[in-house]
Amino acid sequence: MSVEEMARTASIALYAATEPVRPIDFTARRRGSRQPQLRLAVGLGVVAAVIVGVVVVMANRDDGTRVATTPKEVPRLVLGTVPEGLSPTGAADLPLASSGGIAFDTTLYGDAQTEAWLASDSAAGAGKRLLVLEVSVSGSESITPAEGDTVIVNGQEWVLSSFTDQLSLGAVIDGKNVALTSPGLDRDALVAMAQSVRVVDGAVRVEPSSGLKALARSAMPPSYILTAGRASGTTVGHIAGYQDSGDGNDVVMVSTTVASADDLAVLRADVVAAEPMIVRGHRGWGITQRFDDNAAFNTLVWFESDGVLATVSGTRPITELLSMAESLVVADDATWAELSQPLGVVADGTTVIGSGDLDGNAWRVTYSTSDGLCLEVQEDAQGSSSSCGDASIGTASSTPIGDGTITYRVVPASVGESTTTDCNGDTISAAVTNGDVVPGALVEVYLLNDCREGVDGVPVQATVPLDSGGSQVVTASGSSSGPATTRP
Amino acid sequence: MGTPVEFEAWYRSELRRVVALAYALTGSRAASEELAQEAFLKALREWDRIAGYDDPSAWVRRVVVNQSRSWGRRRMAETRALMRLSGRRALPDELPPDASAFWSAVRSLPSGQAQAAALFYAEDRSTADIAAILGVSEGTVKTHLSRARAALAQRFEQSIPTDRATEVAR
């Protein structure tokens, strides 16, 4: 078969596979939201923000199960012996001050077998269990609905999908992203649960089926976020990161966060398998998660003391993580300050994140604790001007500067590379060159031109401390792809 | 052009083809739809300006092609999160093995060749169209296509004469 024949066949298959594509009703969205056109893009940003555990607003608990602990009571654990090939990349106190306006609320329902399993050390025999995850995003923004089989329940559209042998029903209800997930219930049982979903006083309520009762409730991020070492969604705690100096794919995170037995119960119920093991003399669990590219991410989780959940997680095998856990030491203030020390701070305390030339005007983007993120432009024979402003998680804001525009967008630190598109459709991409695991928020700064001929946008990207606790500042670089603009 | 109604009609007529293009370039059915919708959202946001272009369809394809290029590095972060938060969908490979292998081979080409090949084979675009979408010269497109075809032929053990390989472009 020739290449052309193969291409023809492959193209037919390609279009056949797009058959279920469903257009978005932009007109309806235009009526329903002040910024409907940003819903999807911001939604993606929010989802991306979630995965790295940027600051998460804790849902107010009404059951009184959360342990009240101040940050000083949670030890700042760091590796006593840093494994070969890794080096510290930063540390921060949690939560970061800038909130993404995201709240998690997960309720675990289970049967009698599940209840017994939770009280045991067993990795198996978890019984029938259901996790009801509610993700609330501030404002009117929403997370993009999933792809899967559509199920209409009481007039509400749900999406049925499966992941690692777990069925899940997801929907957006009153602006809340709701997922009903169960390793033990079948489709009909999930649909029956969906029929019982009600929003009462702004909270999602489910009437459990016969034999199931509420066993635990957690405001921590879902397991796949927590076990990725991103525990910053909890109320208070600390996190330290380590990374290789090469491609940055070898990472280890250490966290200590305030948590309850409910939080651990939800975590255990949500992962495919949590193997019991002894960690630093405590009962702990080893969790291996494999993602769609079969990459493994391992996590050890245990209670270091009452109300203090500790994790060591990363790309290293469980056995290595166990050795690292044994080496953990409590960092004193000086050590922690050194780990949290921004890089590249100039004498006046201002960090130059990036600099360049925009259509003949020299510019630089700086960060300082006093002024935040600033753009300074040296205009020809007209002196200089500066613009400073705050950026918040998941939002974008733009400020005209001279003939150009600076756009701030805050995205998670571990996205690695992110892109935006300038006014001519050219992609502006920026890749963090260091600090992917720094537990701070990443601020993308795009200097976008206003579509003048021959001028491309200039991306700058860096991690900056968005809270007074301080996370690491790293310099980064970006690039602009596509040819110089030629459109009017 | 310039009104929401006109945007809607244009969007609905183009969406499926743009999703297919993104699918060819990313290999992810879910990602392709997200990228396409994101590109159309960008178009809507600037519709007053884009509607005045000679070919808004070229603009939206340019956005998708550029976004698809970085998708591979983004998908570990974004798709994973999206997949799980929004109902934990799987990302099945919905293409038959032969088609999947073909587009996988296209994606393995250098980015310029992959983009040109996707537009050529999936969209049946002329070299002039492809040049306009990618913002390069038509000669560059012909070079990309020639090299892409030769690489694909070698990949699938279809040896072709050199002179034929240079005649891919129409």
Chai-1 contact restraints between the chains, C-beta under 6 A:
chainA,res_idxA,chainB,res_idxB,connection_type,confidence,min_distance_angstrom,max_distance_angstrom,comment,restraint_id
A,V3,B,R149,contact,1.0,0.0,6.0,A-B,restraint_1
A,V3,B,L152,contact,1.0,0.0,6.0,A-B,restraint_2
A,V3,B,A153,contact,1.0,0.0,6.0,A-B,restraint_3
A,M6,B,F102,contact,1.0,0.0,6.0,A-B,restraint_4
A,A7,B,Y121,contact,1.0,0.0,6.0,A-B,restraint_5
A,A10,B,A99,contact,1.0,0.0,6.0,A-B,restraint_6
A,A10,B,F102,contact,1.0,0.0,6.0,A-B,restraint_7
A,A10,B,W103,contact,1.0,0.0,6.0,A-B,restraint_8
A,S11,B,Y121,contact,1.0,0.0,6.0,A-B,restraint_9
A,S11,B,A122,contact,1.0,0.0,6.0,A-B,restraint_10
A,A13,B,L95,contact,1.0,0.0,6.0,A-B,restraint_11
A,A13,B,P96,contact,1.0,0.0,6.0,A-B,restraint_12
A,A13,B,A99,contact,1.0,0.0,6.0,A-B,restraint_13
A,L14,B,A20,contact,1.0,0.0,6.0,A-B,restraint_14
A,L14,B,Y23,contact,1.0,0.0,6.0,A-B,restraint_15
A,L14,B,A24,contact,1.0,0.0,6.0,A-B,restraint_16
A,L14,B,A122,contact,1.0,0.0,6.0,A-B,restraint_17
A,Y15,B,A20,contact,1.0,0.0,6.0,A-B,restraint_18
A,A17,B,E94,contact,1.0,0.0,6.0,A-B,restraint_19
A,A17,B,L95,contact,1.0,0.0,6.0,A-B,restraint_20
A,T18,B,R16,contact,1.0,0.0,6.0,A-B,restraint_21
A,T18,B,V19,contact,1.0,0.0,6.0,A-B,restraint_22
A,T18,B,A20,contact,1.0,0.0,6.0,A-B,restraint_23
A,V21,B,R16,contact,1.0,0.0,6.0,A-B,restraint_24
A,V21,B,V19,contact,1.0,0.0,6.0,A-B,restraint_25
A,V21,B,E33,contact,1.0,0.0,6.0,A-B,restraint_26
A,P23,B,R12,contact,1.0,0.0,6.0,A-B,restraint_27
A,P23,B,L15,contact,1.0,0.0,6.0,A-B,restraint_28
A,F26,B,L44,contact,1.0,0.0,6.0,A-B,restraint_29
A,T27,B,P4,contact,1.0,0.0,6.0,A-B,restraint_30
A,Q37,B,L41,contact,1.0,0.0,6.0,A-B,restraint_31
A,Q37,B,L44,contact,1.0,0.0,6.0,A-B,restraint_32
A,Q37,B,R45,contact,1.0,0.0,6.0,A-B,restraint_33
A,L40,B,Q37,contact,1.0,0.0,6.0,A-B,restraint_34
A,L40,B,L41,contact,1.0,0.0,6.0,A-B,restraint_35
A,A41,B,E38,contact,1.0,0.0,6.0,A-B,restraint_36
A,A41,B,L41,contact,1.0,0.0,6.0,A-B,restraint_37
A,V47,B,A81,contact,1.0,0.0,6.0,A-B,restraint_38
A,V47,B,L82,contact,1.0,0.0,6.0,A-B,restraint_39
A,V47,B,L85,contact,1.0,0.0,6.0,A-B,restraint_40
A,A48,B,A77,contact,1.0,0.0,6.0,A-B,restraint_41
A,A48,B,E78,contact,1.0,0.0,6.0,A-B,restraint_42
A,A48,B,A81,contact,1.0,0.0,6.0,A-B,restraint_43
A,V50,B,A81,contact,1.0,0.0,6.0,A-B,restraint_44
A,I51,B,A77,contact,1.0,0.0,6.0,A-B,restraint_45
A,I51,B,A81,contact,1.0,0.0,6.0,A-B,restraint_46
A,I143,B,L85,contact,1.0,0.0,6.0,A-B,restraint_47
A,I143,B,S86,contact,1.0,0.0,6.0,A-B,restraint_48
A,A146,B,S86,contact,1.0,0.0,6.0,A-B,restraint_49
A,A146,B,G87,contact,1.0,0.0,6.0,A-B,restraint_50
A,A146,B,R89,contact,1.0,0.0,6.0,A-B,restraint_51
A,E147,B,A30,contact,1.0,0.0,6.0,A-B,restraint_52
A,E147,B,R89,contact,1.0,0.0,6.0,A-B,restraint_53
A,G148,B,G87,contact,1.0,0.0,6.0,A-B,restraint_54
A,G148,B,R89,contact,1.0,0.0,6.0,A-B,restraint_55
A,V159,B,G87,contact,1.0,0.0,6.0,A-B,restraint_56
A,S161,B,G87,contact,1.0,0.0,6.0,A-B,restraint_57
A,S161,B,R88,contact,1.0,0.0,6.0,A-B,restraint_58
A,S161,B,R89,contact,1.0,0.0,6.0,A-B,restraint_59
A,S162,B,A90,contact,1.0,0.0,6.0,A-B,restraint_60
A,F163,B,R88,contact,1.0,0.0,6.0,A-B,restraint_61
A,F163,B,A90,contact,1.0,0.0,6.0,A-B,restraint_62
A,S168,B,G87,contact,1.0,0.0,6.0,A-B,restraint_63
A,S168,B,R88,contact,1.0,0.0,6.0,A-B,restraint_64
A,G170,B,S86,contact,1.0,0.0,6.0,A-B,restraint_65
A,G170,B,G87,contact,1.0,0.0,6.0,A-B,restraint_66
A,A179,B,G87,contact,1.0,0.0,6.0,A-B,restraint_67
A,Y224,B,R84,contact,1.0,0.0,6.0,A-B,restraint_68
A,F291,B,R80,contact,1.0,0.0,6.0,A-B,restraint_69
A,D292,B,L91,contact,1.0,0.0,6.0,A-B,restraint_70
A,V415,B,A77,contact,1.0,0.0,6.0,A-B,restraint_71
A,G416,B,R73,contact,1.0,0.0,6.0,A-B,restraint_72
A,E417,B,S70,contact,1.0,0.0,6.0,A-B,restraint_73
A,E417,B,R73,contact,1.0,0.0,6.0,A-B,restraint_74
A,T419,B,S70,contact,1.0,0.0,6.0,A-B,restraint_75
A,T421,B,K42,contact,1.0,0.0,6.0,A-B,restraint_76
A,T421,B,V63,contact,1.0,0.0,6.0,A-B,restraint_77
A,G425,B,W59,contact,1.0,0.0,6.0,A-B,restraint_78
A,G425,B,R62,contact,1.0,0.0,6.0,A-B,restraint_79
A,G425,B,V63,contact,1.0,0.0,6.0,A-B,restraint_80
A,T427,B,N66,contact,1.0,0.0,6.0,A-B,restraint_81
A,S429,B,S70,contact,1.0,0.0,6.0,A-B,restraint_82
A,G482,B,G135,contact,1.0,0.0,6.0,A-B,restraint_83
A,P483,B,G135,contact,1.0,0.0,6.0,A-B,restraint_84
